[in-house]
Amino acid sequence: MSNLDKLRISIDNLDKKILELVSKRADCAKKIGTLKKDGVIYKPEREAQIYRKLIEENKGPLSSESIRSIFSSIISSCRALEKNWQ
């Protein structure tokens, strides 16, 4: 097996783990949606807090902008789940 094949297998395994973690995050968002009584799904201060923490913890090689973009999509999708479970 070539190094390229080994690296592709590693990426496939990492993608599977990322998918599992994103699914767990989505499950948490659904539960949060059922607990929110005020009907407010989008809280910009909470989202800003998440981005700040992720950017502070980012050790690269992805830029802060890339991390924000990736998590913006995840957060947006999870927010939609919250709406569906209220």
C-alpha positions as a LaTeX table, in Angstrom:
\begin{tabular}{lrrr}
\hline
Residue & $x$ (\AA) & $y$ (\AA) & $z$ (\AA) \\
\hline
Met1 & 0.00 & 0.00 & 0.00 \\
Ser2 & 1.38 & 3.39 & $-0.98$ \\
Asn3 & 1.74 & 6.34 & 1.35 \\
Leu4 & $-1.03$ & 8.07 & $-0.57$ \\
Asp5 & $-3.38$ & 5.14 & 0.02 \\
Lys6 & $-2.51$ & 5.11 & 3.72 \\
Leu7 & $-3.19$ & 8.84 & 4.03 \\
Arg8 & $-6.51$ & 8.48 & 2.23 \\
Ile9 & $-7.53$ & 5.72 & 4.62 \\
Ser10 & $-6.57$ & 8.00 & 7.52 \\
Ile11 & $-8.71$ & 10.80 & 6.08 \\
Asp12 & $-11.63$ & 8.41 & 5.60 \\
Asn13 & $-11.35$ & 7.33 & 9.24 \\
Leu14 & $-11.12$ & 10.92 & 10.44 \\
Asp15 & $-14.15$ & 11.88 & 8.33 \\
Lys16 & $-16.13$ & 9.10 & 9.99 \\
Lys17 & $-15.15$ & 10.38 & 13.45 \\
Ile18 & $-16.00$ & 13.97 & 12.50 \\
Leu19 & $-19.39$ & 12.83 & 11.23 \\
Glu20 & $-20.05$ & 11.00 & 14.51 \\
Leu21 & $-19.13$ & 14.09 & 16.53 \\
Val22 & $-21.22$ & 16.44 & 14.38 \\
Ser23 & $-24.17$ & 14.06 & 14.79 \\
Lys24 & $-23.71$ & 14.10 & 18.57 \\
Arg25 & $-23.63$ & 17.91 & 18.47 \\
Ala26 & $-26.84$ & 17.90 & 16.44 \\
Asp27 & $-28.50$ & 15.62 & 18.99 \\
Cys28 & $-27.54$ & 18.09 & 21.73 \\
Ala29 & $-29.03$ & 20.93 & 19.67 \\
Lys30 & $-32.31$ & 19.04 & 19.34 \\
Lys31 & $-32.42$ & 18.58 & 23.12 \\
Ile32 & $-31.63$ & 22.24 & 23.67 \\
Gly33 & $-34.50$ & 23.13 & 21.33 \\
Thr34 & $-36.91$ & 21.23 & 23.54 \\
Leu35 & $-35.64$ & 23.01 & 26.67 \\
Lys36 & $-35.80$ & 26.58 & 25.37 \\
Lys37 & $-39.06$ & 28.07 & 26.57 \\
Asp38 & $-38.62$ & 31.62 & 25.31 \\
Gly39 & $-38.69$ & 30.62 & 21.63 \\
Val40 & $-35.40$ & 32.40 & 20.95 \\
Ile41 & $-33.17$ & 30.18 & 18.87 \\
Tyr42 & $-30.52$ & 32.59 & 17.60 \\
Lys43 & $-28.42$ & 34.21 & 20.30 \\
Pro44 & $-25.61$ & 36.13 & 18.62 \\
Glu45 & $-23.67$ & 36.55 & 21.87 \\
Arg46 & $-23.58$ & 32.76 & 22.37 \\
Glu47 & $-22.48$ & 32.18 & 18.79 \\
Ala48 & $-19.75$ & 34.83 & 19.11 \\
Gln49 & $-18.57$ & 33.12 & 22.31 \\
Ile50 & $-18.32$ & 29.77 & 20.49 \\
Tyr51 & $-16.31$ & 31.30 & 17.64 \\
Arg52 & $-13.94$ & 33.11 & 20.03 \\
Lys53 & $-13.26$ & 29.93 & 21.95 \\
Leu54 & $-12.68$ & 27.85 & 18.82 \\
Ile55 & $-10.35$ & 30.44 & 17.32 \\
Glu56 & $-8.39$ & 30.68 & 20.58 \\
Glu57 & $-8.02$ & 26.89 & 20.69 \\
Asn58 & $-7.11$ & 26.57 & 17.01 \\
Lys59 & $-3.52$ & 25.44 & 16.61 \\
Gly60 & $-3.64$ & 25.29 & 12.81 \\
Pro61 & $-3.00$ & 24.46 & 10.11 \\
Leu62 & $-6.43$ & 25.86 & 9.22 \\
Ser63 & $-6.80$ & 29.62 & 9.50 \\
Ser64 & $-9.19$ & 31.25 & 11.94 \\
Glu65 & $-11.36$ & 32.24 & 8.99 \\
Ser66 & $-11.56$ & 28.60 & 7.87 \\
Ile67 & $-12.49$ & 27.43 & 11.36 \\
Arg68 & $-15.20$ & 30.09 & 11.57 \\
Ser69 & $-16.56$ & 29.10 & 8.17 \\
Ile70 & $-16.67$ & 25.38 & 9.02 \\
Phe71 & $-18.37$ & 25.96 & 12.35 \\
Ser72 & $-20.74$ & 28.55 & 10.91 \\
Ser73 & $-22.19$ & 25.83 & 8.72 \\
Ile74 & $-22.38$ & 23.35 & 11.61 \\
Ile75 & $-24.01$ & 25.90 & 13.92 \\
Ser76 & $-26.50$ & 26.97 & 11.28 \\
Ser77 & $-27.55$ & 23.37 & 10.64 \\
Cys78 & $-27.88$ & 22.68 & 14.36 \\
Arg79 & $-29.88$ & 25.88 & 14.87 \\
Ala80 & $-32.35$ & 24.64 & 12.26 \\
Leu81 & $-32.76$ & 21.45 & 14.31 \\
Glu82 & $-33.47$ & 23.50 & 17.42 \\
Lys83 & $-36.29$ & 25.27 & 15.57 \\
Asn84 & $-37.82$ & 21.98 & 14.53 \\
Trp85 & $-37.87$ & 20.65 & 18.10 \\
Gln86 & $-39.47$ & 23.61 & 19.88 \\
\hline
\end{tabular}
